[in-house]
């Protein structure tokens, strides 16, 4: 081999070594499974961090069952408020009396506001109560905790950004029915969303809600979110397009489904709304809805897609 060929070979080996060191340094301290999931928006704007979201999920589960009206749910509400205030987000409680099959019950939504250029708002919502179960311990790692965890992390991510519309984070109490079966009339479920919509109507601010994006059961390990046929079509298309752009088409499936959830309260009031939910979850409303059956990666996918879709949602909402 000539000296020139030896020199070329040594140069190539040196370049490869430097690249390997660079990759190693960039991944240091970051789980390999998560490294490829962290987008880089630039300008020091924080990106969605599933590790932070997972800690919010874990803390909620550590409180145990959290049905509406319970001391554990009050603790969850305090935790939500504390985390939002740490992020510098203005927060208020919306306390109300719900008339339930067990009698009058005090409930409370949490409303957090990230001001935009315009007072009209885009709402991101989740319920934070768990199903009331009498014969087993239900901690709702997916059903209640996962969507609330994503919403809390979204608050941290969205707070320092500039928004055309005000962003409202809405943590809803009383989504679950007090009775075990979901009431078909709507009288024994969605207490928090129905109260919020009624209050907005009375305050004359209902027309200021340009879109409502509901998250519910978004943390299961085999996450597949189907297109809810009751949701507003343009909102579904916008979010699913963002998911496809990010390479998450397998999670955001084009298969149809139909769901009764908190978004129905908003749809009935004429607010464009969409529900992101995976009801094909074998552990739904069982004692097995625990940490072993949820995944930080699912939280990451949903968080990234919601962040990516917000500019397009705002653009559509700004149209006359």
N, C-alpha and C positions, 0 to 999 in steps of 0.2 A: 504493500500500500504506500503511495507517495506521501510526502510530508504535508502537501496541500490537502489531501483527503483526510489525513489524521487531524489536521487543524479544524476542518469542517465538522468532523465527528465530535471533537472535544467541545466545540462551540455549541452544537446542538444539545449535548449532554448538560452543559452549564445552564442553558436556557430552560430545559425541562426541570432541573433541580430548583431554579429560582421560582418557577411557576408552582411547583409542589409546595415550597415553603410559604408562598403567598396564600394559597388555598388553605393550608393548615392554620395560618394565623387568622384568616378571616372567619374560620369556623370555630375557633377556640371559644369555649364557653357556651356554644349553641348546639343543642341536640341535633345530630345529623338529620333525623327524621323531620325536624322543624325548619332546618336552614333554608331549604328550597321553597318554603311556604311564606317567607317573610318578604313582602314587597318593599321596594325602596322608593317612596314618593319624592324624596329629595327635599332640600331646603330645611332640613332638620325637623320636618313634620313627622310626628310619631306614626308608626304603622301598627296594625292590629297584632297583638301579642297573645297567642293562645295560652302561654304559660300564666300570664296574668288572669286571663279569663278562667283558666282551670282553677286557680286559687279562689276566685269568687264562687265557682261552682262547689268546690270542696267545702268552703266555709258554710254555705247554705245547708249542705247535706249534714254537716256536723251538728247543726241545730236540731236535727231529727224531723219528725213530721211537723208540717207547718200549715195546718188548715186555717181557713178564715176564722178570726176571733180568738186564736190561740196565743199564748204567751210567746211561743216559738216564732210565730209569724211577726209579732211585734218586734222581736229581736232581729229578724230578717229585715224588717222595714228600717230599723235603726241602722243596720249595717249598710243598707243601700244608700241612705242619706249621708252617712259618714264618708263612704267612698266617693260619692258625687261631690261633696264639699271639699274633699281632699284634691279633687281634680279642678276645683275652682268654679264649679257649676252651681248656679242659683237653683235652689230646690224648695219645694213646698209640699205639704201634705193636703190631701183632699179627703177629709173625714166625713163619713155619712153613716146613716143608720139604714141597714138593709133589713127588709122583712122576709124572713126565711121560714122554712118548715119547722125550725127549732125556735121560732120567735124572733124578736128584734135582735140584731147583732151589729155591733160597731165595726166598720171596715174603713180602710183608708188607702187611697191611691197615692202614689208618689209622682210628682210632676217636676221634671228638671228641664231648664230652659237654656239653650245656647243661642244667644241673639244673632240674627242675620241682618242683612241690609233692609229687609222688609219684615213687617210684623207678622204677615201670613206665615203659617208654619207647616212643616212636614213632620209628622209624628212617627217615631219608632217605638213600638210597644211590646210588652211581655207581661204575662201574669206571673206573680211570685208566690201564690198560695199553692198548697198541695191538696190532693184528694183526701177527703175525710174517710178513713178506714177504721172499722171497729175491731176487726179480727186479725189484722196483721200490721206490721210497722211499715208505713209507706213514707220514704224520704224524698221521692221525686227528683232523682239526680238529673233525669232527662226532662220529665214533665214538671216544669216550674223552674228548676235551678239552671238548666243549660241556657235557656233563652235570656234569663235574667243576667247570667254571667256575661253573655255576649253583649247585652245592652250596656252593662256597666263599663266594659272595656271600650265599647264604641264611644262612650262619653269621654273617656280619656283621649281617644284618638281624634275625635271631632272638635273638641273644645278649642285647640289652638288654630284651627283652620278658618278660612273666610267662607261664609255662606251667604248666598243670595236670600234664601228664606231662613227664618228662624227654625232651628231644629229643636224639637221637643222629645225628650225621653220619658215615656209613660209606663210606669210600673203599676199594673192593675191588680187589685185585690178581688177575691171572690169570683174568679172565673169558674172554678169547680163548683158543681152542685153540692148542696148540703146533703141531700139524699144521695144514695149511691148511683142511681140511674140519672142520666142527663134529662132534665125536663124538656119535653118537646115544645112547650109553650114559651120557653124563655123566662119563666117566672122563677125557676130555681137553678140559675146559672148566670154567668157573665154579669154579675152584680156591678163590678167596678166599671166595666166599659159602658153599661147602660146608664149608670149614674154620671159618668164623665160626659157622655153625649147629651144627656138631659141638661146638665149644668151649662154646657157650651151653648146649647139652644137658648136657654133662659138668659144667658149673658150676651147673646147676640154675636158670639164669636165662631159659630159653627162654620160659617162661610169662609173663615180664615184658614181652615184646615184644607190644605191642597192635596194631601195624600197621607194615608195611614198604612204603615208597613208593620205587620204583626209577626213576631217570632214566637214559635211555640214548638217544643220538642225538636231541637236542632242539634243535639249532642250525641245521638246514638252512634255506635261504632260503624254500622252499615247504613249510613245516612243516605236516603233517597227522598228528595223533595219533589213531589208531583204538582202539576198545575191545577190549582183549585178552580173549579169551573164557576164558582160564585164570585171569585175575586175579579176586580176590574182588569179587563184584558190588557190595556196599555201598560199598567203597572207590572203585570206578570211578564209581558214581553220584554219590558225594559230590564227587569232583574235577571231574567233568563238569558238575555243577550250579554249582560255583563259577566254572567257565569261562564258562558261559552267562550267569551274573549279571554277569560282567565284559565281556561282549560278544565273547567269543572262541570262539563256537560253530563258526566256520569252521575253526579250528585243531584243536579237540577234536571230531572227527567222531564221529557215531554208527555209522559203518560198523564191522563186526566185523573182527578179525584174530586170529591166534594166534601166539604168540611163545615160543620157548625162550630164557630169559635168567636172570640171577642171581635173579630173584624166585621161580623154580621151587624153588630150594633151601629157601626159607622156606615156600612153599606146602606142600611135602612134609612139613615139620615142623609143619604146622598153624597157621602164622602168617598172618593176613589180609595179603594182599600185592597190589600193583598195579604194572604196568610202563607207564611213559610212554615210548614209542619210535615213531619213524617209520622203518620199514624200506623204504618206497617212496622210496628215495634213490638215484638213478642212480650216484652217486659212491661208494657203499658198497664198502669194501674195494678201492679203486682209488687210484692216485696222485693223482687229482683231488679227494680228500677233503681240501681245503685251505682257506685263509682266503677264497678267492674264492667258495666255495660254502656259506658259513655267514653268519648274520645276527644282529646284536645285537638286532634286534626280536624274533626268535624266542626268544632268551634272556630277554628282558623278559616276554614273554607267559607263558612257563612259570614263571618266578620269581614273577610276580604271582599266578598261579593256585594254585601250591603254598602260598604265604603265606595266601591267602584261604581255602583249604580246610582248613587245620590246625585252626581252632577246631571245625569240624563233625566232623572226624575224631576229635578229642579227646573231644567230647561223646558220639559213638557208642561210643568205646572205654571210656568211663566207665560205660556201662550194664552191669548184672550179667549 
